[in-house]
Amino acid sequence: MVGQAAMNKNLTILLGLYLLSCAYLSAALAQDRPRIAVFSGPNATIQNSVPLVSSNKARAKEGLPLLVNPDGSPIRFDHLAPQRLAASVEVLIEQFTGHPLENDAPQLYGPPDGYVGIGGTFYATRQSPGDKPVYRVTLRPEDGLYLLPYMAMQANGSPWDGSCALGDAPPERCRQSFYPDASRAFEEIDRGVNGRNGRGTANPLSSRADFDFYRAVPPGGYTQGLAEEKRTDTGDGAISLEILGEDFFPYEPHGRDPRLQDLARAANVVQEALAGEDYAGAMWLESSFTVAETAYWLNLLIDTQIPISANSSQRVRGIISNDGDRNLIDSLDYILSKAWADDEGKDRIGTVLLQAEQIFASRQAAKDDARPGGYLALGGHGGILGTVGPPVTFWFEPTTRHTWQSAVNLSQLPVSVPGVQGSNGRVETVEVRVKDGEGFLLGQAIPKVTMVRYNRYSRDSDPARVEEEVEVLARVEKNLSDSPLSGLVAEGLGGIIYDPLRNALDIASLSGIPVVRVSRGDESVMVDINPSDLSIEGNNLSPIKARLLLTATLMKFGALPPAADPRSPTEGEKQRVRDKIHLYQEVFNTH
């Protein structure tokens, strides 16, 4: 008896040690799993869903007219939407209905769980030749999303036929179609709602990495207060209500564009997240029309050595041939491949736009067409760096500075820079604070950078007619009044602009407002550098990308030194402007 007790005690100890080692092994494996930060940006179609329309089952339940085909005939199928079960339910699935040719090889399959007779009764054995072989399965809430009929109706008893109660309903009578963060989209991809991976299984994302979701400048918001799991404790018990156009930015059913200060918000959220966690990489999600702009902004501002891959979708979630899910999986492939890493493990590529299995440099990427794959590389000198395979393959590598190498990233920006203000031709220098005491970018410090464009067959070509350039002169006055940091981007023929416009832009430069000259967006021409003029040459940047680089560079160097009289400067005043433009030019030549 004593020997048996000792043996049992030893077995208990061994079992305890085994379980403890399993726990340590599990923790070690969990720590080894890569973790990726996912940031939600504005108007992100990749987080948008088709309208939730009341199903025919819901309409029939309420005795309402059913959805029909355009010719009035009954629809063939009711539509399904991914939803959660509230309780477990047992279902019977007819055998050989997963594929039209399953029953062409019945000898390859095991027996069914039973049979269903004509009356719908389940039997363990076949009762008659007409019985259907079935699988018996219990579906549980913890299984995740299932495609089910959408049963919701409006509060007044009418069915939902779109996102809004009526076609022209105000925001308070509309439902949001954009998700507040990307977690639901990732769950749908893992569940296989819009399709499985090439092996026929699910979980193409969570089987390979863990994800943290950030609402940087999100497209969906909590107008009734943040959900409990999303809420930040303010200490006073207040519920944080989010406001359309201030806290979140959709494009439907009531669209709002992000504001100038949201550039600071995006940079701050990404920088803080990537500096505080050990991430393998990051994803940025945004509207297909603007994702390439923000990707370049992050390429300039974020001080990180890990890869950032930007994604969009040309088609909303749930629609036929949605392309966004594939782009997200490709971004995961890209990050985990480490093909972007140099010999020290640092990202040598910079922020990329990954669309339709192509890897674009964020500096050159642009949307060309509203269709999947509708992206191209501007600048006339390449920009498609490689492809997502398998394997991930790079054919080219950028030579411009980016992220941790950038001269204008958040770590390199000063706390304050000189700005300008004035009126009626008199300009003075003022200090502009760029970052707060914790190193975060201040939203009110984001410079105001606008564009002007050369037009063939302009009305006046007399250099003396500078007063005809009212758009430029009025913008200069407005900026000096409201925006101590501001700039202009001039689109010309290969950067060349006609004399009246050039002279008006010289007045801007001599007022402290730097000007960048680039080719028109449809030309892809390098701009020649002329050290004697009063403008920055924008290299082969597109106008949109030049605007972002000038925005960042203004926060690095501040305004140009203004002349006492911008319309009648001295040679010394012109030279001081040229000397500071040289600092800007170095950045434009290398970024």
N, C-alpha and C positions, 0 to 999 in steps of 0.2 A: 504493500500500500504506500509505504514511504517512497519507494523507488518510482512508483507511478505518479505520485504527487510532484516529485522533483522533476520528472520528465514533462509533466503538464506545465509546470512553471517555466521550464526552459523553452518549451514550445511557444508559450505565451510571450516570453521575452523575444524569441526569434521572430514571431509574427509581428510584434510591435516594431522591432528594428526594420523588418521588411517594409511595413507600411510607412514608417518614417522615411526610409530611403526612397520609396516610391513618391512620397510627397516632395522630397528635395529634388528628385529627378523631374517631377512634373513642373515644379517652380523654375528649375533651370531651363527646361524646354520652353516654358512660357517666356522667360527672359530672353531667350534666343530668337523668339519670333520677331520678325521686323514689325515696327509700328510706323504708321504713315499718318501724317496730318492732312486733313481734307478741309479746304476752305470754300465756303459758299460765297460767290460774288453776285452782283446784281443781274436781274433779268435772265437768270440761268435756265435756259430751256432744258438743259440736262436734268433739272430738278422740277420740271413742269409736267403736269399730267393732263390728259384729255378731260373734258367736263364729265362729271359723274351724273349720268342720266338715269332717271327712275326706270327700272326694268319692266317688262311686260308682266312679270309675276307680281310686282308691286302694284301695277295699274289694275290688273285683274282682281287682285285682293281687295282693292278699293272700289271696284266697279266702274273704272274709268276707261275711256277709249284706249285701245292698244296702239303701240307703234306699228306702222305699216310701211311698205315699200312706196317709192314715189308714185307708182301707178295705182296705189290703194290696196294692193294685194297683201295678204299676211306676210310678215317677215319670217324667214326660215328659222333663224336662231335668235334667242335672247342673248344680249351681250353680258359679259361677266367682268367683274372688277375685283382686284385683290383685296381681301378682307380677312378678319380674324373670327374664329369660332369662339363663342362664349362658353360652350360646354362640349364635352366629348360626344361623338355621335358615331354609330356603326353604319357603314355603307357596304353595299354589295356591288362589286365591279365585274362587269361581264368579261369573261376570258376572251382573249384574241381580238380585242378592240383597240389595242395600242398602236397597231399598224395594219393596213389592209391586207398584208400578206403573212401575218402571224399564223393564221390557220392553214397556210400552205405547207407548213412543216410542223404539224401537231406532235410528231414523234420526238421533237426536241424539247418539249415542255413537260414539266411535272404536272401532277393532277391538280384540279381545282380544289377549293375548300368545300365546295358543295354545289347545289343546283337550285335554281329558282323555277318554280312551276308557273303555269299560265296565270294563276291567281295571285302570284307574287309571293308565295310562301317559300321559305328556305328549307331545303332538305339536305341532309348529309350525303344521301345517295340519289342517283337519278331515279325518278318515279315514272317518267314517260319519255319517249323520244324527243318531244318538243321542249323539254326542260333546258334552261340555259346554264352552262357551267360558269361559276362565279368565284371571285376571290372575296374573302370576308376581311374587312379591315376597320380598325377604330381610328378615327381622325380626332386629334386632341388640340386644344387651344395652343399648347406649347409647340406644336408642329410649325407654327408660323402662318404666313398668309396663304389663303386658298382663293382660287378664282370662283366667285359666287355671284348670283344675281344681286344687283344693287336695289335694295328695298326702301331706301329713304324717300320721303315725300316732303313737300314744303309745309310750313307751319299752318298754312291756310287750307291744306288738304289737296292742293294741286300738285301735279308731278313736276319733278325737275327735268327741264329740257335743255339746260345749259348751266353755266356757272352762276348766272344771276337769276333772280326771281322773274324778271322781265328783261327784254332785250336791252332796254336803256336804263336799267335800274342803277341807282347811286351805289357807292361802295358799301354802305351799311346793309344793302339788300343783295349783296353778292358774296359768293364763297370764293376763297382763294384756291387757285389751281397750282401754285408753286409750293413746294415743300419748304419748311423753315430751315432745314439743313439737309445734308445729303444722306443722312442715316437711313431714311426710308428707301431712297433709290438704291442704296447698297444692299438693303435687305431684299428688295424685289429682285435684284440681280442674283443674289445668292440663292433665293428661292426658285429661280428659274421662271418668274412670272412672264417675262418677255422672250424666253428661250433658254435652252441649256447650253453648256459648253460643248466643245467638239467631241468629247468622250461620252456625252449623253447623261452626265451627272450634274449635280448642283454645286453651290458654294465655290464658285471660281475666285471669289475675293477673300472671304474669311478663312478658307482653307490654307491660305498662304501668308496672311498678314493680319495684324490688328489695326484698327483705325480710330482716330480721334477726330471728331467733327466740330468745326469752328464756324460760327456765323459771322464772317468778316464784314461783308456788306450784303446781307442775305436778300433773296427775292421773295421770301414769305415771312410773315410776322405774327406775333401773338397779340392781337388787338384786345383780347379780353384778359390779358395778363399771362405771363410766361407760365407754361406747364410746370408742375411741381418739380419734375426732374431737371428742368432747365433754369429754374429760378435762382437768382443770386440774392443772398440774404443782405438786405440793406440795413438791418438792425432796428428799423422802426416799424416793421410789419407791413410796409406799403407794398402794394402789388404794382409791378412794372407793366404799364400798358404801352404797347408799341404802336407807333403812328406811321401810316402809309406815307412814303416820301421822306421820312426822317430816319426811321429805323429799318425799313425794308423796302425793296425796290423791284416790283414785278413789271411786266409790260402788258399784262391782261389780268382780269377784265378791265381794271383801271390802272393804266401804266404810270410809272414814275421813274425818272432818270436819277442816278446818283448825282450828288452835288460835288463841287470842287473840293470841299473839305473831306469828302469820303476817300479821296486819294490818300490822305494822311491816315485815315482809319484803316484802310486796307493794309498799308505798309506797317503800321503799328501792330495790328493783330497778328500778321504773319511773322514779323520779326520777334515779337515776344514769345509766340508759341514755339518757334524753331530754336530760340535761344534757351528755352527752359526745359526741353525734353530731348531725349536721345532718339530722334526720328531717323528712319532710313531714307525718307524723302517726303515730298509734299505734293498735293494736287490742288490746283486752283480751278474752280468751275464758274463759268460766266456765259453770258449771251454770245452766240456765234458772231454777232456783228462787232462786238467790242472786246472779246477775250484776248485778241492779239495785242491790243493796246495795254491792258492791265498786265499781261505777261511781260511786256517790255518794261513797264514800270517796276515790277518786282525784280526783274533782271538788273535794273539800275540801283534800286533802293535796299534790297535785302542782303544783309551781310550773313551769308551762310555758305557752308561747304558741301551741303547736300543738294540733290537735284530737285527742281521744281518743274512739274509738268502741268500745263494748262490744258483744259478740255472744254468742249462745248458739244451741243447737239443741234443738228439742223431740224430735227423733228421731235415733237414732244413725247413724253413717256406714254406708252400704251397705244401709240399709233402704229400702223403697219410700217415695218422697216425702220423703226427708231434706231438711230446710229450712236446715240450717246453711251449706251451700255458697253458697246464694244470699245469705245474710246477709253472708258475708265479701266477696263481690263487691260488694254494695251499700255496705259500709263503705269499700272501695277507691274506689268512685264518689264517696262522700261526701267522703273526704279530698282526692281529686284535684280535686274541683269548686271548692274554695276558697269555696264559698258561705257557709262559717262565718266567713270573715275580715272584720275591720273595715278601715277605710281604711288602717291601718298594717300590715295583714297578720296581726294578732293574732287568735287565736280569741275570738270574741265570744259563743259559745254555751256553752262548757264541755263537760265529758264527757257524751256522749249514749249511750243504748241504742238500737241500730238493729236492729229486728226487723220482718220481714214488710213491708218497704218503708216503715215508719213511723219517724220520728226522735223519740225520747222524751227529754225532759230527765231526766237521771239522778236529780234531786231528787224527781220525781213518779212515775217508772216503777215498776211492780209487776207481778208475774206474777199472773194471774187464773185461768188455766185451763191444763191440761196438754195443749195442742194448739198447732200452729203459728198464730201470730197471737194467742195467748192472753195478751196484755199490755194493761194499761190505765194511765191516768194518775190517781193519787190526789190528794187535796187539794181537789177541788171547784172548781178554778179553772184547768183546762187542764193541759197538760204534753206534749201531742203537738205538737211544734214544726213539723213539716213532713213531706215525703215524699221518697223517693228515686225519681226519675222513670223515664226521663229527662224533664227535668233534675231535679237536686236543688233542691227548693223549700222555703223557709221561709215559714210563715204567721205565726209568732210568734217572739219572741226573749225569753229569760229576763232578768229584771231583778235576780236574785239574784247574789251574788258567787261566783266559781268560779276554779279553777286559779291562774293568775298574779295574779288579783285577790283571792284568798281571804285572809282574815285569819288562817286557821289552816293555811296550807300549810307545808311543811317549812322554807321559808326564814324564815317568821314565828314558828316555835315557838322558845321559849327553850331554853337548855341544861338548866335545872332549874326546878322549880316547887315550891311548898309542898304537902305532903300531910298526911294525918292518920293517927294510930294511937292505939289505946287499948283499954280494957276496963272493964267494970263502971261505965259512965257517966263515966269520966274519959278525956279526949281531949287529945292534945298534937300540936303541929305538927312535922313532919319535912321535910327536903329530899328531893325525888325528882328524880333525874337523868333527863331525857327523851331527850337526844341524846348520842352519844359525841363524841370530839374531832374526828372528821371530818364531823360533821353528820348522821350516820345515826341514824335513830330506833331506840331500844333496845326490844327485844321485851318485856322485863320491865316497861317503863314504860307499856305500853298499859293504860289504866284498865279496871276491871271495872264494866261498866254493865249492869244487869239491869232487868227490867220487872215491874210489878204492874198489875193490871187491876180496874177497877170492875165489879161484878156487880150487876145488879138483883136485888131480893129477897134481899139479904144478911141474915145471921142477926141482926146487932146494928146498931142505929143510934144507940145512946146514946153521945154524944161522950166520956163518961167511960170507955168500954170500950176504950181504946186498947190494952190488953193482949191483946185478941182478935186484933190484927193481928200475929200471931206471925211470919208470913212476912217482913214488913217489919223488925220488931225483930230477928229472928234474922239477917237479911241485914246489917243495920247492924253488929251485933256481929262477924259474920264478916268484913265488909269492913275494919273497924277493926283486926282481927287480922291479915289477910292482904294487903290491897290498899290502900296509902296513897293511891292515886288511884282513886276509885270514884264511881258515880252511880246514880240510879234514874230510870226513865221510868214515869210513871203514866198509864195509859189511862183516861179518864173519858168521861162523856156530854158531849161538847163541851168536854172538859177538866175538867168538874165531877166531884168525887168525894165520897163520903159522909164525914161528920165523923170517925169513928174512924180511917179510912184517912188522911185529911188530917192529923190530929193526929200519927199515927205518922210520916208523911212529914216533918212539921215537926221532929220529933226527929232524923230523918236530916239535914236541912239544918243544924240547930244542932250536929250532930256533925261538920260539915265536908263532908258528902256532898250535892252538889247534886241537886235533883229537877226534872225537866221534866214538865210536864203537857201531854198531847195528847188528841185525840179517839181513841176506839177505832178500830181499823183499818178498820172497815166504815162509817164515818160521814162523813168529809170535811167537818168543821166547823172554822172558825177558832176559836182559843182566845183569849178576851178577856184583855187585859193588865191585871193588878191590881198596881200598884207597892207595895201594902202587904203582900202575902202573902210567903211564904218560899219560893216556887218560881219556876222559869223557865217562861214560857208558850211552848209549842212551835209557835206559829204554826199553819200548816195542814200541818205535817209528819206523815207516817205514823209510828207508833211505831218501826218499824225504822230509818227515816231519822233520827228524833230521837235514837235511841241512838247512831248513828254521829257525828252532829254533837256530842253531849255528850261522846263519847269524845275527839274532836279538841279540843274547847274546854277540857276538863280539862287537856290537855297545853299549852294556851296560858296559862291563868290559875291552874291548880292548885285545891286544895280550898278550900272556904269557911272563914272563920274560925270555929273551934269555940267554943261557949259553955263556961264552966266546968262548968255542969250543964245539959246539953241538955234535960232535962225541966223545968227551972225557970229559964229564961233571964231576964236583965235586958232592959229596953227598949234599952239601949245595945248589948247583944250582938245583939239582933234587927236593929237598924239596921245594924250592921257587915255582917251577912249580906245584908241588902237592898242595901247599897252594892255589894258584890261581885257579887251576882246581876245588877245593872244591866250589868256588863261582859258577862256571859253573854248577857243579853237582847239587847244590841246585835248580837251575832253571830247569834243565832237570828232576829232580825228581818231580817237581810240575807243570810242564806245559805240 
